[in-house]
Amino acid sequence: MPIVAQSTETTDWVSRFADEVIEESERRAGDKAASPATAPVVVVASGLSPSGPIHLGNLREVMTPHLVADEIRRRGYQVRHLISWDDYDRYRKVPAGVPGVDDTWAEHIGKPLTSVPAPKGSAHPNWAEHFKSAMIESLAELGVEFDGISQTRQYTTGVYREQILHAMRHRGDIDAILDQYRTKKAPPKQKQQQKPLDEAELEAAEGSGAAAEDDGSFGTAGYFPYKPYCGNCEKDLTTVTAYDDDSTELTYVCDSCGFSETVRLNEFNRGKLVWKVDWPMRWAYEGVVFEPSGVDHSSPGSSFQVGGQIVGIFGGKQPIGPMYAFVGISGMAKMSSSKGGVPTPADALQIMEPQLLRWLYARRRPNQSFKIAFDQEIQRLYDEWDKLDAKVADGSALPADVAAHSRAVRTAGGELPRTPRPLPYRTLASVADITAGHQDQALRILSELDPENPIGSLDEARPRYDKAEAWINTHVPADQRTIVRDEPDAELLKSLDEASQNSLRLLLDGLADHWSLDGLTHLVYGVPKVQAGFPADATPKELPPEIKTAQRTFFALLYHLLVGRDTGPRLPTLLLAVGQERVRALLGE
């Protein structure tokens, strides 16, 4: 029996899949492996099409096998995580909103992505490399180890020549499999889901090539699972009109420009298998054991299901792997890889540390959807992450949470770089907002957060401080930015009643003794309690409901006096940012 090493952590979803993948890999090897050292190399796979910005939904296609591969690596096994860059797919349409791209790119529709010019101003040689490069940089920052395979290179250098010839010889068998699904009636309409489908879900096939091609080419000569790119216009708007199995002579005509030629397929490298044949061919060729698929690929008649039958024609087996749900976004437009301006991993990493982004994918099972926040919700996510960090440190976290945390902060290769002093994200964002890029002022404020252990350099708070600053600068509307008053609001101060004046006096009297983040939090929440005759440290259970109303009124007064509106950053942070001397002046002392 094969030995399946158990995870040193807990049986979370990653560990369970790792167990299954190791067992399946050893089963395929004929049960010969007795230890990680003698086990076959485990192959997991992802596929990405650089047809446009590679968005955060596509990242799940990578992170799911990455996390499983990394767990298997931690157990001492050899693993290859393949990322197939589907850069030999056809260019389907001109994405909207991509900088440096205009309507003239429409003339390239039908060409391989690697034959399409990169957007204007790009340093990359073609369209595919332009969008691949950003993803590669993001994966490096996320600690994702992978082997990248360019499908352009595989096809144009003849790597798949024998597989293509094999598919053409067995085109009748492939056609029979596909025909089972072509003749089926459409499945009954499903009940309305609780949540509307993300636009990315409706167009997700673009991310893996499924929507880019049909089942194959039909003409007077029959069915063919191979599509040549035209030798004249380079487009795939071609029809195979004749093919001879013995000589491998293939004749095609281009429906776009009218060009026609006859080639020998055993020498010809300018074309590719259609998607529903290409994918299972690769499973067999690479020996893929694990590859997840999106919900669009897992429905009846989809490419994953059909591929499970076609892969046998190539002598392979279908990978195991879950169906993964789509990733939503809060604070930005819905995701679609065919449109510009959609949030990419690089966009997310601009405002959040790699650990947080990894955690978002690690803590949810693949079939669970989740959202990535670009709005105010990112502050709550960071609070949640920091609480988990503390619980892991003191040993009070639940086992599954410990596992997700471990997968977020480290890989089999070691710890990811982290912020030495991970101060609260919302605090850093408030400081970055108020100081508007003045680093010396930001350092002054941050050094006062914890007087007993002051921060000595902004580098101690980096990269988290830089991420928070980027979030403020790129995702907080100008009318929500914080601008501290230059002068006291004399008119408002003069109009205050005795109770309001007393509340300000209580705050000012306590500033010096409470000048820290925790101290000011206690002070600003305590003033309304003391005014109502309760101790400053009284808990909500000990207080009447009207105390909350009094606190809201007091907070609104402070915001008006400090920043001229009734809301703003958390008051303790705002007070520290403004500085004690300036606070006293603005509050009328």
N, C-alpha and C positions, 0 to 999 in steps of 0.2 A: 504493500500500500504506500502511496506517496505520503511524504511527511509535509504537512502544512504548518509552518511556524505561526503561532498566534502572536498577535500584536502585543507589545509591551504596555499598551495603553488600555483601551476599552473596545468593546465591540460596537463601534459606531458604524455608520454606513460605509465609510471608507475601508475600515478593517474587514467588514463582511465581504465587500467586493474583492478586496485583496485576497481573501481566503479562496473565493470562487475562481479568481483568475489563476492563482498558483495551481490549484487543483486541476483546472482545465488545461493549463499549459503542460503539466506533467502527464495528464491523460493522453494528450496529443503526442507526447514524446514516447508513448508506449510504456508508461509506468516505470521507466528506467531510473528516474531521478530519486535519490535517497536523501539529498541534503541540498541546501541553497548553493553550495559550492559546485555540485555536479548537475544541477538543474539546468534545463535549456534557458536561453535568453527569453525573457517574457516580452512580447511585443504588444504595446497598446498604441492606439492611433487616434488622430484628430485630422479633420480636413477643413481648410479655410480657403475661401475664394477672395482674392484681392480685387473684387469688382468695384470697390469703393471703400470708404472708411470702414474698417473692421470694428464693429461695435461691441458693446459690453454683453450683448446676447451671444455673439459669436465666442466670446471669451469662455462661456460655460462649456463649449465644445472642447476647449483646451484644458480648463481647470479640472473638470471631472476626471479625465484620464490622468492628468498630472498628479492629482492627489492620490489616486490609486497606485500609480507607478511609484510615487515617492514612498508610500507605505511599504510597497514590496521591496524597494531598495533598502529601506530601514531594516528589513528582516534579513538582509544579506544576499538577496537575489540580484542577478543582472537583469536590467530592464532597458528596452529601447522605447522611447516615446516618439513616435513618428508624427510629424505634422506635414501632411501633404498640402502643398500650396497649389491650389487648382488654378494656376496661372495660365494654363492652356485652354481654359474655358473661353467661350465666345463673349465678346463685349456686347451686352444686351441693350443697354440704354444709357443715356447721358444722365448721371446723377445730378439732381438739383442742388444748387448751393455750394458746390465744391469750388474753392478759390482757384483761379487760373484756368477754369474750364468754361467754354461757351458752346453755343449751338453747333459750331463747326465740328465738334467731336462726334456728331451724329454720323458723319461720313465713315467712321471707323466701326460702326455697329456690324457685328458678324465676324470681326477679326479676333484672333487670340488676344487675350489681355496683354501679353508680352509684346504684341505688335502695335499696340495703341500708344500714342505719345503720352508722356507724363503731363500733368497739369503745368501750365506756364509758370516758370520760376522754380520748378523742381530741379533738384540736383541729380535725380535718378533717371536712368535711361529709358524707362517706359512706365506705363500705367501701373502694371502689377508691382514692380519694384518700389514704386512710390508708396503704395499703401502697405506693402509687406514690411518695409523698413520701420514704419512707426510701430507696428505690432511686435516686431522682433525686439525693439528697444524696450517696449513695455514688458514683454515676457522676461527679459533679462532682469529688469527691476523687480519683478515678482518672484524671481528665483526659479523660473520654470526651465528645466533642462530638457532639451529635445533635439531630435535629428530632423532637420528640414529637408523636404524632398520637393524639388521643382518639377511639376508635371510637364512643363514645357521641355525641360531637359530630358526627362524620361522618354517622352514621345519623339522628340526631334533627333535624339541620338540612337534611336532604335532599341532602347532597353526593353520595350514591350513588344518587339516585332513578333516573336513567337506566340505571344498571347493574342495579338491581333489576328494572326493567321489562324490560330486555333478557334477563335470566336467566329471567324468567317466560315471555317469548315463546319462549325456546329451552329450556323445561323438558323437552321430549321428548328433545332432543339430550343434555342433561345426564343425564337419567335413563338413556339408553342407555349412556352412558359408565360410569356408576356400576353399571349392571346387569352389566357385564362382570365386575366384581369380586364382586358379591353372589352370583352363581351359581357362582363358583369354589369348589372344595373348599379346606379349610384346608390350608396348606402342611405338609409332613411335619415332625414335631418335630425341632428341631435338637439336635445333640449337646450334652451338658452343657458349659457354659463352664467355664474354669479357675476363674473367680471368680463368685460368685453375683451376680445382677442387683441393683443398688441399688434400694431402694424407689422412689427418684426415677425410675428408668428405667421401672418398672412403671406409674407414675402420671404420667409426664412430660407426657402429653398435656394435663394440666391447665394447664401453663405456656403453652400456645399455643391453647387452646380446642378441640383435636381431640377430647378425650374428652367435652367439654361438650355436643356435639350429634351427631345421627346424620346420615345422608345427606340427609335432607329429610323432608317431611311427606306421608304417604300417607293417603288417605281415599277415600270413594266417588267423589270428583271426580278422582282420579288423583294424580299426583306433583307436589309443589311444592317448590322450593328455598328457600322463604321462610317465616319463622316470625314471626307477629305476637306482640307482648306484649299480654296481655289489658288491655282498657280499664277493667276493674273491679278486678281483683286484681293486675295488673301482671306476672303470671307468664306463662312461655312454654309452659304446658301447653295449647296451643291446636292445633286442627285446622282447616285450610282446607277449607271444604265447597263453595265455588264461586268461580270466577274467570272474568271476561270480558276477553279481550285488548283488545277495541276500547274499551270504556268504562273498563277497569282496575278495575271493581267487584270487590271481594274480600269474601267472607263467611267468617267463622270462628266457631267455638264454643270456649269455654274448658272443657276437661275437668276443671278444678279447681273453678271456682265456677259453671259453667253459663252464664255471660254469653255473649251472641252479638251480633254487629253486622256491618253491611255498610259498607265504606269504599271510597273511591277510592284506589287505590294510587299514582296520580300526585300525590296530595296528602297521603298518609299517611306518617308518619315514626316509627311506634312498632313497629318490628320489624327483623329483620336476615336476611341470607342465611345459610343453614346453613354450617358451617365449611368443608366440602370445596368449596364454591362461593365462599364469602367470600374465602378465601386467594388463589386464582388471580385472582379479580376484582381484588383489590388489586395483585397483580403487574402486571396490565395497566394499571390506573388510574395507578399511581405510576411505571411504567416501571422496575421493579426489575431490576437486572442481576445482583446477587449477594445471596444469602440462604442461610445454612447451615440445616441441619435436623438434629434429633436422630434417633437410630437408630429411634425409634418412628414417625417420619414417613417413613422411607426404605425400609421393608419393602414387599413386594408388596401392592398394594391400599391402601397408606397414602395420607395426604392429599397428600404431596409428589408421589408418582407419579401419582395420579389428577389432581391439580391441573395436572400437565404436559399433560394432554389437555384439561381444561376451560378452561385459560387461552386457548386458541385461539378459543373461543366469544366471548371478550371482545376479540379482536383483539390479544392480547398474546403474549409468549413466556415460557417458564419461566425463572427465574433460574438461573444456574450457582451452585454452592456445594457445599461438602463435607458429608458426614454427620459430625456431631461425637459423640464419645463422652461418657459421663457423668462427672461429677466426684465423687470420693469424699471422705470426711471421716475423719480419724483423731482420736479424742479426743472426738467428739460423736456423737449419734444419727444414724442414716441420714437422708438428706434426703428430704423430700417437701413440696411447696408446699401441700399440703392440711392439714398439721399444724403446730401452733404449736411454738415452741421449736427449730425447725430453724435451722441456721446460715445467716445471710444475709451479703451483702457488708458490711453495717454491723458485724456481729459480727466478721468477719475484719479489717476496718479498725480495729477497736478494739484489736487485739493485733499488727497488722503494718502496716508502712508501705505506701503505695500501690505503690511500686516493686516490692516483693517480690510482692505479689498480681498485678500486671501480668505479672511475669516468669513466674510459675507458668503463666499462660495462654499466654504468648508462646513459651515454650521447647518446648512439646509440640505436635505436629501435631494438628489438630482430631480426627482419628480415634484419637488416643492418650488413654487415660484417665489420670488422675492423682489424687492426693489432696492435700487442703489440711489442714495439721496444726493442731489446737487443743491437742494434748498436748505432751509433751516433744520430739517430733519437730520442733517449730517451731524449737528451738535449732539442730538440725542443718541445717535449711533455711537459717537465717540465716548459719551458718558457711559453707555452700556459696555463698550469695549474696556474702558478703564476700570470699571467695577469688576469685570471678569478677570482682568489682569491682577487686580488686588486679591481676588478670591483664590486664584491659582497660586499666588505667592504665599498666602497664609494657609493653604490646604483645605479651604472650605468649598471649593468649586465641585460641581457634580462631575462624575467621570466623563460623560459625553462632552461636557463643556471644556474639560481639561484637554480632551483629544482634539477638539476643534481649535482650541487656543494653540496647542502644540503645532498643528499643521499650518497655522497662520504665521507663527513667529520663526519657524525653522523648517528646513528641508533635510533630507538625508545628508546633504553636503555641509550643513551647519546652520548657524543662526543668521537670519537676515539682519542687515544693519538697522539699528533702531535709535530713537531719540534718547539721549542720556537722561534728560529730565523731562519726562512726558507730562507737562503741565496740561490742565484741562483745555481741550480744543476750543470750547466756547470762550474761555478766558483769553486765549491767544488771539482768537478772532476779534474779540472786543478791543484788545490792545492794538492790534493791527489796524482796525477800523479808526480808532480815535487818534492814533499817532500818524496815520497817513504816510507811512514810509520812513518816518524819522526813527532810525534804529537806536540812537542814543536815548531818546525818550522812551522807546519801548523797553530797553534794558533797565532804565530807571524804575519803570512800573513793575516789571517782572521781578526785580530784585526786592521789591517791597511786599510781594505776595506772602512770603514766609520769612519774616525777619530773623528767625533763629537758624535758618538754612538758606541764605540768600543765593540767588543765581548770579554767577560772576561774569557770564558771557552769553550772548545770544546763541552761540554755537551749542550750548548745553540744551537749548530748547529746539534745536534743529534736528531733522528736517520738519518736525511738526509745525513749528512757527511759520516756516515758509509756505507750507500747505494751507494753513489757516489764512495767511495773508493773501495767497492766491485766490482762495474762496471768496474773501471779502471783495477783492478787486474784480473778479470775473463773474460772480453769481449773485451778488447783492445789489439790487437796483440803487441808482444814485439817490433816489428820494428816501431810501431806507438807511443810508449811510449816516454816521453820527458826527455832527459838527458841534463842538462845545462852544457855548456863548463866549464872546469876547468881553462883554460887560454884564453886570448884574441887571436883572429885569426889575428896575426900580419901581415901576408901576405895579407889578404883581406883588412885590414885597410889601409895598405900602398898603395894598388892599387886603392883606391877610388878617383873619380874625385872631383872637387871642389863642385859641386852641392850635391853630396852624403855626403861629409864632412859637408857641411852647414846644411843638414837635421839632421844629428846626433847632431850638435851643438845646433840647435833649440830645439831638444828633451831634451838634457841634461840640457840646461838652464831652461827648464820649469819643470823638475822633482820635485823639492822641493815644488813648489807651487801647483802642481797637483797630489800629492801623495795620491790618493784615487781611487777607481774603476771608479767613474764617471769622476774625474779629468783627469786621464790617458786616458780614452776613448776620451775625448775632445782633449787632447794633441796629441795623435798619429794620429788621423784623421785630426787634424788641421795643422800639420806641412807641408804637401804637399800643402795645400790651401795657407798658408802664403808664401811659397816659390814661388807660382805662382802669388802672388800679391793680394790675396783675404783675407777677414777677416777669422779668425779661426772658427767662428761660422756661416759661410755662408752655406745655405742649398743647397742640391743637385740641386734644380731648378735654383739656382743662379750661378751654376758652369758649365763650359764646360765639355764635356764627357772625355777629356783627364785627368782631375783631378783624376778620378777613376783609370786610368792606373798608374798615378804617385803614388797614394796611395798603389796600389798593389806592385809596385816596391820598395817602401819604406818599406812596411811590410816584403817583402821577404828578404831585406837587414838586418833588425832587427832579423828575425828568424835565418839567417845564422850566424850572430855575436853572438847570444845568445845560440842557440841549434844546430847549424851546419846543418840545412836543411831549405827548403824554406816554410815550413808550421809548425804549432804547435797550442798550445792552444791560446785562444784569447789574443792578445798582452797586454791589460791592466792587465789581470790576471797574465800573465807570468811575466810582469815587477814587479808586487807586490810580486810574489812568489820568484823571484830571489833576490829581495832586492835592495834598492837604491845604496848602496855602491858597490855591485857586478855588478850591471848594468853599473855603471859609469866605472868600470875597464874593463868590456868586450867590451864597446863601445869606448874604447881608450882614456878616459879622464886621 
